Amino acid sequence: MTKISIIGNCQSHDIGRAVRLGSEIVVDDWIDVSSFGTEWFEQKTSEILSKNRVEGLDIVTQTIKDARFENLNTAELKSQRSRIHTMTNMWFTGLHPDMTYLGGFKERIVGPLGDYHSKIVVGAFLAGLTQSECNNLFNGRFFEKVGLFDEFKQSSIEALGRDDGNDIKAATEILDACLEVPCFYTINHPTAAAVDILAGKICHYFENKYVNYDSRYYASTLATGTWWPLYPEIKEVHKIKYHTPMAFKQADGDGGRMLTLVEFIEHSYASYGSYGIQAMRSTEQGEHFKNLIESNL
């Protein structure tokens, strides 16, 4: 009987649950590295690494290079231990090329959609544009000028490159599925459709049959978070076969409302005003997006 634990970002829970439901693989535990710094994180890390050493537990992990996660650095784990298997990290910006973080890990600036922001709205705010002027930038001509249409190809190349060295690869299939069905709520929150593809790959890797229900049957913990719309212009340029409303869903914990573009801009400007111009410009991303907007007006 195969027994695994899964290490990765916020995707880990849904991946583990899909593998457990769809196969005879025992999913012993999972770690979400975004909980780094907590007592729970330290305890779970210690338990999983101990079981790997003592009980021969298989660890399926996203590739982790950040020095802060010293005990979970993938290269070191692979060099010092057996039964360490790397898998696809489902990160893709091609569907939501306007989406970004502001600030570093654990130091994010927060807006109406939590950690997620619009490059255009951030840049417009810092460039001194009115909310109406910002709204007018949401059109295909401007998207093309600032490179949003190029992101699909670039992010696809990056995703395939990251996957090249993994033991368990699902990037190609997920990228193909992105044209057919919704695969991402945000740039790093996959829907059940993408999770289902990766779960099947994990089971196949361990020579285990995967019971493949339609992904719409599966609940997703990530569905309670932010949903970013597929801009109509992005859909048209890349010939994507599904559409979404032009509405931005707040995470349930942030109010859980669907915001129109006008509301999203309004709430974003209010949030950024509370931080102040200096705090916004102090982030590397903020200054970059300000320059991007100003140079393309």
ZAGUVO-439218 format. One record per residue (C-alpha): residue number from 1; residue in three letters; x, z, y. Coordinates in steps of 0.2 Angstrom, whole numbers, padded with zeros to 4 digits, always signed. Each point is the difference from the previous one (the first is absolute). Layout:
{resi: NUM resn: ala xx: X zz: Z yy: Y}
...
//
This chain:
{resi: 1 resn: met xx: +0000 zz: +0000 yy: +0000}
{resi: 2 resn: thr xx: +0007 zz: -0005 yy: +0017}
{resi: 3 resn: lys xx: +0000 zz: +0014 yy: +0013}
{resi: 4 resn: ile xx: +0004 zz: -0005 yy: +0018}
{resi: 5 resn: ser xx: +0001 zz: +0008 yy: +0018}
{resi: 6 resn: ile xx: -0002 zz: -0011 yy: +0015}
{resi: 7 resn: ile xx: +0011 zz: +0002 yy: +0016}
{resi: 8 resn: gly xx: -0004 zz: -0009 yy: +0016}
{resi: 9 resn: asn xx: -0010 zz: +0000 yy: +0016}
{resi: 10 resn: cys xx: -0018 zz: +0003 yy: +0003}
{resi: 11 resn: gln xx: -0004 zz: -0014 yy: -0013}
{resi: 12 resn: ser xx: +0006 zz: +0011 yy: -0014}
{resi: 13 resn: his xx: -0016 zz: +0009 yy: -0004}
{resi: 14 resn: asp xx: -0011 zz: -0016 yy: -0001}
{resi: 15 resn: ile xx: +0013 zz: -0008 yy: -0011}
{resi: 16 resn: gly xx: +0001 zz: +0015 yy: -0012}
{resi: 17 resn: arg xx: -0018 zz: +0001 yy: -0001}
{resi: 18 resn: ala xx: -0003 zz: -0018 yy: -0004}
{resi: 19 resn: val xx: +0014 zz: +0001 yy: -0014}
{resi: 20 resn: arg xx: -0008 zz: +0015 yy: -0007}
{resi: 21 resn: leu xx: -0018 zz: -0007 yy: +0000}
{resi: 22 resn: gly xx: +0005 zz: -0017 yy: -0007}
{resi: 23 resn: ser xx: +0013 zz: +0004 yy: -0014}
{resi: 24 resn: glu xx: +0006 zz: +0013 yy: -0013}
{resi: 25 resn: ile xx: +0015 zz: +0004 yy: +0011}
{resi: 26 resn: val xx: +0000 zz: +0018 yy: +0005}
{resi: 27 resn: val xx: +0003 zz: +0002 yy: +0019}
{resi: 28 resn: asp xx: +0007 zz: +0017 yy: +0001}
{resi: 29 resn: asp xx: +0001 zz: +0001 yy: +0019}
{resi: 30 resn: trp xx: +0004 zz: -0009 yy: +0016}
{resi: 31 resn: ile xx: +0009 zz: +0004 yy: +0016}
{resi: 32 resn: asp xx: -0004 zz: -0007 yy: +0018}
{resi: 33 resn: val xx: +0016 zz: +0000 yy: +0009}
{resi: 34 resn: ser xx: -0010 zz: +0002 yy: +0017}
{resi: 35 resn: ser xx: -0002 zz: +0018 yy: -0005}
{resi: 36 resn: phe xx: +0019 zz: +0002 yy: +0002}
{resi: 37 resn: gly xx: +0005 zz: +0017 yy: +0007}
{resi: 38 resn: thr xx: -0014 zz: +0010 yy: -0008}
{resi: 39 resn: glu xx: +0001 zz: +0013 yy: -0014}
{resi: 40 resn: trp xx: -0011 zz: -0011 yy: -0010}
{resi: 41 resn: phe xx: +0011 zz: -0015 yy: +0001}
{resi: 42 resn: glu xx: +0016 zz: +0011 yy: -0005}
{resi: 43 resn: gln xx: -0009 zz: +0007 yy: -0015}
{resi: 44 resn: lys xx: -0007 zz: -0016 yy: -0006}
{resi: 45 resn: thr xx: +0017 zz: -0009 yy: +0002}
{resi: 46 resn: ser xx: +0008 zz: +0014 yy: -0010}
{resi: 47 resn: glu xx: -0013 zz: +0000 yy: -0014}
{resi: 48 resn: ile xx: +0001 zz: -0019 yy: -0002}
{resi: 49 resn: leu xx: +0019 zz: -0001 yy: +0000}
{resi: 50 resn: ser xx: +0001 zz: +0014 yy: -0013}
{resi: 51 resn: lys xx: -0013 zz: -0008 yy: -0012}
{resi: 52 resn: asn xx: +0010 zz: -0016 yy: +0002}
{resi: 53 resn: arg xx: +0016 zz: +0009 yy: -0006}
{resi: 54 resn: val xx: -0007 zz: +0011 yy: -0013}
{resi: 55 resn: glu xx: -0015 zz: -0008 yy: -0007}
{resi: 56 resn: gly xx: +0004 zz: -0019 yy: +0003}
{resi: 57 resn: leu xx: -0014 zz: -0003 yy: +0013}
{resi: 58 resn: asp xx: +0000 zz: -0018 yy: +0006}
{resi: 59 resn: ile xx: +0001 zz: -0001 yy: +0019}
{resi: 60 resn: val xx: -0008 zz: -0015 yy: +0009}
{resi: 61 resn: thr xx: +0006 zz: +0000 yy: +0018}
{resi: 62 resn: gln xx: +0000 zz: -0011 yy: +0015}
{resi: 63 resn: thr xx: +0018 zz: -0003 yy: +0006}
{resi: 64 resn: ile xx: +0004 zz: +0014 yy: +0011}
{resi: 65 resn: lys xx: +0016 zz: -0002 yy: +0011}
{resi: 66 resn: asp xx: -0003 zz: +0013 yy: +0014}
{resi: 67 resn: ala xx: +0013 zz: +0013 yy: +0000}
{resi: 68 resn: arg xx: -0013 zz: +0014 yy: +0004}
{resi: 69 resn: phe xx: -0006 zz: -0002 yy: -0018}
{resi: 70 resn: glu xx: +0016 zz: +0005 yy: -0007}
{resi: 71 resn: asn xx: -0007 zz: +0005 yy: -0017}
{resi: 72 resn: leu xx: -0010 zz: -0016 yy: -0002}
{resi: 73 resn: asn xx: +0012 zz: -0013 yy: +0006}
{resi: 74 resn: thr xx: -0003 zz: -0014 yy: -0012}
{resi: 75 resn: ala xx: +0018 zz: -0006 yy: -0002}
{resi: 76 resn: glu xx: +0006 zz: +0017 yy: -0004}
{resi: 77 resn: leu xx: -0014 zz: +0004 yy: -0012}
{resi: 78 resn: lys xx: +0004 zz: -0016 yy: -0010}
{resi: 79 resn: ser xx: +0018 zz: +0003 yy: +0000}
{resi: 80 resn: gln xx: -0002 zz: +0018 yy: -0006}
{resi: 81 resn: arg xx: -0016 zz: +0000 yy: -0011}
{resi: 82 resn: ser xx: -0009 zz: -0011 yy: -0013}
{resi: 83 resn: arg xx: -0018 zz: -0005 yy: +0000}
{resi: 84 resn: ile xx: +0000 zz: -0004 yy: +0019}
{resi: 85 resn: his xx: -0011 zz: -0016 yy: +0003}
{resi: 86 resn: thr xx: -0002 zz: -0008 yy: +0017}
{resi: 87 resn: met xx: -0017 zz: -0008 yy: +0005}
{resi: 88 resn: thr xx: -0007 zz: -0010 yy: +0015}
{resi: 89 resn: asn xx: -0003 zz: +0008 yy: +0016}
{resi: 90 resn: met xx: -0016 zz: -0007 yy: +0007}
{resi: 91 resn: trp xx: +0005 zz: -0003 yy: +0018}
{resi: 92 resn: phe xx: -0006 zz: -0017 yy: +0008}
{resi: 93 resn: thr xx: -0002 zz: -0003 yy: +0019}
{resi: 94 resn: gly xx: -0006 zz: -0018 yy: -0002}
{resi: 95 resn: leu xx: -0019 zz: +0004 yy: +0001}
{resi: 96 resn: his xx: +0002 zz: +0013 yy: +0014}
{resi: 97 resn: pro xx: +0015 zz: -0007 yy: +0010}
{resi: 98 resn: asp xx: -0006 zz: +0009 yy: +0016}
{resi: 99 resn: met xx: +0001 zz: +0017 yy: -0009}
{resi: 100 resn: thr xx: +0014 zz: +0012 yy: +0003}
{resi: 101 resn: tyr xx: +0006 zz: +0018 yy: +0000}
{resi: 102 resn: leu xx: +0007 zz: +0009 yy: +0016}
{resi: 103 resn: gly xx: +0014 zz: +0012 yy: -0003}
{resi: 104 resn: gly xx: +0010 zz: +0006 yy: -0015}
{resi: 105 resn: phe xx: -0006 zz: +0008 yy: -0016}
{resi: 106 resn: lys xx: -0008 zz: +0017 yy: +0003}
{resi: 107 resn: glu xx: +0001 zz: -0004 yy: +0019}
{resi: 108 resn: arg xx: -0014 zz: -0013 yy: +0002}
{resi: 109 resn: ile xx: -0010 zz: -0003 yy: +0016}
{resi: 110 resn: val xx: -0018 zz: +0002 yy: -0005}
{resi: 111 resn: gly xx: -0014 zz: -0011 yy: +0007}
{resi: 112 resn: pro xx: -0019 zz: -0003 yy: -0005}
{resi: 113 resn: leu xx: +0006 zz: -0007 yy: -0017}
{resi: 114 resn: gly xx: +0012 zz: +0014 yy: -0003}
{resi: 115 resn: asp xx: +0018 zz: -0006 yy: -0003}
{resi: 116 resn: tyr xx: -0005 zz: -0018 yy: +0001}
{resi: 117 resn: his xx: +0000 zz: -0010 yy: +0017}
{resi: 118 resn: ser xx: -0002 zz: -0018 yy: +0006}
{resi: 119 resn: lys xx: +0016 zz: -0008 yy: +0006}
{resi: 120 resn: ile xx: -0010 zz: -0010 yy: +0013}
{resi: 121 resn: val xx: -0009 zz: +0016 yy: +0007}
{resi: 122 resn: val xx: +0016 zz: +0010 yy: +0001}
{resi: 123 resn: gly xx: +0009 zz: -0013 yy: +0009}
{resi: 124 resn: ala xx: -0014 zz: -0004 yy: +0011}
{resi: 125 resn: phe xx: -0002 zz: +0019 yy: +0005}
{resi: 126 resn: leu xx: +0019 zz: +0001 yy: +0004}
{resi: 127 resn: ala xx: +0000 zz: -0016 yy: +0009}
{resi: 128 resn: gly xx: -0013 zz: +0007 yy: +0012}
{resi: 129 resn: leu xx: -0014 zz: -0012 yy: -0005}
{resi: 130 resn: thr xx: -0018 zz: +0005 yy: +0002}
{resi: 131 resn: gln xx: -0011 zz: +0003 yy: -0016}
{resi: 132 resn: ser xx: -0009 zz: -0016 yy: +0004}
{resi: 133 resn: glu xx: +0016 zz: -0010 yy: +0002}
{resi: 134 resn: cys xx: +0006 zz: +0008 yy: -0017}
{resi: 135 resn: asn xx: -0016 zz: -0006 yy: -0008}
{resi: 136 resn: asn xx: +0002 zz: -0018 yy: +0006}
{resi: 137 resn: leu xx: +0017 zz: +0000 yy: -0010}
{resi: 138 resn: phe xx: -0009 zz: +0000 yy: -0016}
{resi: 139 resn: asn xx: -0001 zz: -0019 yy: -0003}
{resi: 140 resn: gly xx: +0009 zz: -0012 yy: -0011}
{resi: 141 resn: arg xx: +0010 zz: -0008 yy: +0013}
{resi: 142 resn: phe xx: +0008 zz: +0017 yy: +0005}
{resi: 143 resn: phe xx: +0002 zz: +0005 yy: -0018}
{resi: 144 resn: glu xx: +0010 zz: -0016 yy: -0003}
{resi: 145 resn: lys xx: +0011 zz: +0004 yy: +0015}
{resi: 146 resn: val xx: +0005 zz: +0017 yy: -0005}
{resi: 147 resn: gly xx: +0003 zz: -0005 yy: -0019}
{resi: 148 resn: leu xx: -0015 zz: +0008 yy: -0009}
{resi: 149 resn: phe xx: -0003 zz: -0016 yy: -0010}
{resi: 150 resn: asp xx: +0018 zz: +0000 yy: -0006}
{resi: 151 resn: glu xx: -0001 zz: +0017 yy: -0007}
{resi: 152 resn: phe xx: -0009 zz: -0005 yy: -0016}
{resi: 153 resn: lys xx: +0014 zz: -0011 yy: -0006}
{resi: 154 resn: gln xx: +0014 zz: +0012 yy: +0006}
{resi: 155 resn: ser xx: -0009 zz: +0015 yy: -0008}
{resi: 156 resn: ser xx: -0003 zz: -0009 yy: -0017}
{resi: 157 resn: ile xx: +0019 zz: -0005 yy: -0001}
{resi: 158 resn: glu xx: +0004 zz: +0019 yy: +0004}
{resi: 159 resn: ala xx: -0012 zz: +0006 yy: -0014}
{resi: 160 resn: leu xx: +0007 zz: -0012 yy: -0013}
{resi: 161 resn: gly xx: +0018 zz: +0005 yy: +0005}
{resi: 162 resn: arg xx: -0004 zz: +0018 yy: -0002}
{resi: 163 resn: asp xx: -0008 zz: -0003 yy: -0017}
{resi: 164 resn: asp xx: +0014 zz: -0010 yy: -0006}
{resi: 165 resn: gly xx: +0010 zz: +0015 yy: -0006}
{resi: 166 resn: asn xx: -0015 zz: +0010 yy: -0007}
{resi: 167 resn: asp xx: -0003 zz: +0003 yy: -0018}
{resi: 168 resn: ile xx: -0019 zz: -0002 yy: +0002}
{resi: 169 resn: lys xx: -0004 zz: -0014 yy: +0011}
{resi: 170 resn: ala xx: -0017 zz: -0004 yy: +0008}
{resi: 171 resn: ala xx: +0003 zz: -0008 yy: +0017}
{resi: 172 resn: thr xx: -0003 zz: -0018 yy: -0005}
{resi: 173 resn: glu xx: -0017 zz: +0004 yy: -0007}
{resi: 174 resn: ile xx: -0005 zz: +0011 yy: +0014}
{resi: 175 resn: leu xx: +0005 zz: -0013 yy: +0013}
{resi: 176 resn: asp xx: -0010 zz: -0013 yy: -0009}
{resi: 177 resn: ala xx: -0015 zz: +0012 yy: -0001}
{resi: 178 resn: cys xx: +0001 zz: +0003 yy: +0019}
{resi: 179 resn: leu xx: -0007 zz: -0017 yy: +0003}
{resi: 180 resn: glu xx: -0015 zz: +0003 yy: -0011}
{resi: 181 resn: val xx: -0006 zz: +0018 yy: +0002}
{resi: 182 resn: pro xx: +0004 zz: +0015 yy: +0012}
{resi: 183 resn: cys xx: +0016 zz: +0008 yy: -0007}
{resi: 184 resn: phe xx: +0005 zz: +0011 yy: +0015}
{resi: 185 resn: tyr xx: -0009 zz: +0012 yy: +0011}
{resi: 186 resn: thr xx: +0016 zz: +0001 yy: +0011}
{resi: 187 resn: ile xx: +0018 zz: -0007 yy: -0002}
{resi: 188 resn: asn xx: +0004 zz: +0014 yy: -0013}
{resi: 189 resn: his xx: -0017 zz: +0005 yy: -0007}
{resi: 190 resn: pro xx: -0005 zz: -0011 yy: -0014}
{resi: 191 resn: thr xx: -0018 zz: -0002 yy: -0006}
{resi: 192 resn: ala xx: -0005 zz: +0003 yy: -0018}
{resi: 193 resn: ala xx: +0002 zz: -0019 yy: -0003}
{resi: 194 resn: ala xx: +0019 zz: +0001 yy: +0004}
{resi: 195 resn: val xx: +0002 zz: +0017 yy: -0009}
{resi: 196 resn: asp xx: -0009 zz: -0008 yy: -0016}
{resi: 197 resn: ile xx: +0013 zz: -0014 yy: +0000}
{resi: 198 resn: leu xx: +0015 zz: +0012 yy: +0000}
{resi: 199 resn: ala xx: -0008 zz: +0013 yy: -0012}
{resi: 200 resn: gly xx: -0002 zz: -0015 yy: -0012}
{resi: 201 resn: lys xx: +0019 zz: -0004 yy: +0002}
{resi: 202 resn: ile xx: +0005 zz: +0018 yy: -0003}
{resi: 203 resn: cys xx: -0010 zz: +0000 yy: -0016}
{resi: 204 resn: his xx: +0007 zz: -0017 yy: -0006}
{resi: 205 resn: tyr xx: +0018 zz: +0007 yy: +0004}
{resi: 206 resn: phe xx: -0003 zz: +0014 yy: -0012}
{resi: 207 resn: glu xx: -0008 zz: -0011 yy: -0013}
{resi: 208 resn: asn xx: -0017 zz: +0008 yy: +0002}
{resi: 209 resn: lys xx: -0017 zz: -0009 yy: +0001}
{resi: 210 resn: tyr xx: -0008 zz: +0001 yy: +0017}
{resi: 211 resn: val xx: -0019 zz: +0001 yy: +0001}
{resi: 212 resn: asn xx: -0004 zz: -0011 yy: +0015}
{resi: 213 resn: tyr xx: -0016 zz: +0004 yy: +0008}
{resi: 214 resn: asp xx: -0005 zz: -0009 yy: +0016}
{resi: 215 resn: ser xx: +0009 zz: +0009 yy: +0013}
{resi: 216 resn: arg xx: -0016 zz: +0003 yy: +0010}
{resi: 217 resn: tyr xx: -0004 zz: +0013 yy: -0013}
{resi: 218 resn: tyr xx: +0015 zz: +0011 yy: +0005}
{resi: 219 resn: ala xx: -0001 zz: +0013 yy: +0014}
{resi: 220 resn: ser xx: +0015 zz: +0000 yy: +0011}
{resi: 221 resn: thr xx: +0006 zz: +0016 yy: +0009}
{resi: 222 resn: leu xx: +0008 zz: -0012 yy: +0014}
{resi: 223 resn: ala xx: -0018 zz: -0007 yy: +0004}
{resi: 224 resn: thr xx: -0003 zz: +0016 yy: +0010}
{resi: 225 resn: gly xx: +0014 zz: -0005 yy: +0011}
{resi: 226 resn: thr xx: +0002 zz: -0013 yy: +0014}
{resi: 227 resn: trp xx: -0007 zz: -0018 yy: -0003}
{resi: 228 resn: trp xx: +0008 zz: -0013 yy: +0011}
{resi: 229 resn: pro xx: -0010 zz: -0016 yy: +0002}
{resi: 230 resn: leu xx: +0006 zz: -0018 yy: -0005}
{resi: 231 resn: tyr xx: +0000 zz: -0009 yy: +0016}
{resi: 232 resn: pro xx: -0010 zz: -0016 yy: -0001}
{resi: 233 resn: glu xx: +0015 zz: -0010 yy: +0007}
{resi: 234 resn: ile xx: +0011 zz: +0007 yy: -0014}
{resi: 235 resn: lys xx: -0013 zz: -0004 yy: -0013}
{resi: 236 resn: glu xx: -0001 zz: -0018 yy: +0006}
{resi: 237 resn: val xx: +0019 zz: -0004 yy: +0002}
{resi: 238 resn: his xx: +0004 zz: +0007 yy: -0018}
{resi: 239 resn: lys xx: -0017 zz: -0007 yy: -0008}
{resi: 240 resn: ile xx: -0005 zz: +0017 yy: -0006}
{resi: 241 resn: lys xx: -0016 zz: -0001 yy: -0010}
{resi: 242 resn: tyr xx: -0008 zz: +0017 yy: +0006}
{resi: 243 resn: his xx: -0004 zz: +0007 yy: +0017}
{resi: 244 resn: thr xx: -0003 zz: +0017 yy: +0007}
{resi: 245 resn: pro xx: -0009 zz: +0005 yy: +0016}
{resi: 246 resn: met xx: +0011 zz: +0002 yy: +0015}
{resi: 247 resn: ala xx: -0002 zz: +0019 yy: -0001}
{resi: 248 resn: phe xx: +0013 zz: +0014 yy: -0001}
{resi: 249 resn: lys xx: -0004 zz: +0014 yy: -0012}
{resi: 250 resn: gln xx: +0006 zz: +0017 yy: +0004}
{resi: 251 resn: ala xx: +0006 zz: +0011 yy: -0014}
{resi: 252 resn: asp xx: -0014 zz: +0012 yy: -0006}
{resi: 253 resn: gly xx: +0011 zz: +0014 yy: +0007}
{resi: 254 resn: asp xx: +0001 zz: -0008 yy: +0017}
{resi: 255 resn: gly xx: -0019 zz: -0002 yy: +0002}
{resi: 256 resn: gly xx: -0003 zz: -0014 yy: -0013}
{resi: 257 resn: arg xx: -0008 zz: -0012 yy: +0013}
{resi: 258 resn: met xx: +0001 zz: -0019 yy: +0001}
{resi: 259 resn: leu xx: +0007 zz: -0004 yy: +0017}
{resi: 260 resn: thr xx: -0003 zz: -0017 yy: +0008}
{resi: 261 resn: leu xx: +0016 zz: -0008 yy: +0008}
{resi: 262 resn: val xx: -0006 zz: +0005 yy: +0017}
{resi: 263 resn: glu xx: -0002 zz: +0018 yy: -0006}
{resi: 264 resn: phe xx: +0016 zz: +0000 yy: -0009}
{resi: 265 resn: ile xx: +0009 zz: -0006 yy: +0016}
{resi: 266 resn: glu xx: -0009 zz: +0014 yy: +0010}
{resi: 267 resn: his xx: +0004 zz: +0014 yy: -0012}
{resi: 268 resn: ser xx: +0018 zz: -0006 yy: -0002}
{resi: 269 resn: tyr xx: +0003 zz: -0001 yy: +0019}
{resi: 270 resn: ala xx: -0007 zz: +0018 yy: +0001}
{resi: 271 resn: ser xx: +0012 zz: +0006 yy: -0013}
{resi: 272 resn: tyr xx: +0015 zz: -0008 yy: +0007}
{resi: 273 resn: gly xx: -0004 zz: +0007 yy: +0017}
{resi: 274 resn: ser xx: +0000 zz: +0018 yy: -0007}
{resi: 275 resn: tyr xx: +0017 zz: -0003 yy: -0007}
{resi: 276 resn: gly xx: +0007 zz: -0008 yy: +0017}
{resi: 277 resn: ile xx: +0010 zz: -0016 yy: +0003}
{resi: 278 resn: gln xx: +0017 zz: +0009 yy: -0003}
{resi: 279 resn: ala xx: -0005 zz: +0006 yy: -0017}
{resi: 280 resn: met xx: -0007 zz: -0017 yy: -0005}
{resi: 281 resn: arg xx: +0015 zz: -0009 yy: +0006}
{resi: 282 resn: ser xx: +0012 zz: +0012 yy: -0008}
{resi: 283 resn: thr xx: -0005 zz: -0008 yy: -0017}
{resi: 284 resn: glu xx: +0010 zz: -0015 yy: -0005}
{resi: 285 resn: gln xx: -0016 zz: -0009 yy: -0005}
{resi: 286 resn: gly xx: -0008 zz: +0003 yy: +0017}
{resi: 287 resn: glu xx: +0013 zz: -0007 yy: +0011}
{resi: 288 resn: his xx: +0001 zz: -0015 yy: -0012}
{resi: 289 resn: phe xx: -0018 zz: -0004 yy: +0001}
{resi: 290 resn: lys xx: -0001 zz: +0002 yy: +0019}
{resi: 291 resn: asn xx: +0014 zz: -0013 yy: +0001}
{resi: 292 resn: leu xx: -0009 zz: -0011 yy: -0013}
{resi: 293 resn: ile xx: -0016 zz: +0000 yy: +0011}
{resi: 294 resn: glu xx: +0009 zz: -0002 yy: +0017}
{resi: 295 resn: ser xx: +0010 zz: -0015 yy: -0006}
{resi: 296 resn: asn xx: -0015 zz: -0009 yy: -0007}
{resi: 297 resn: leu xx: -0013 zz: +0002 yy: +0014}
//
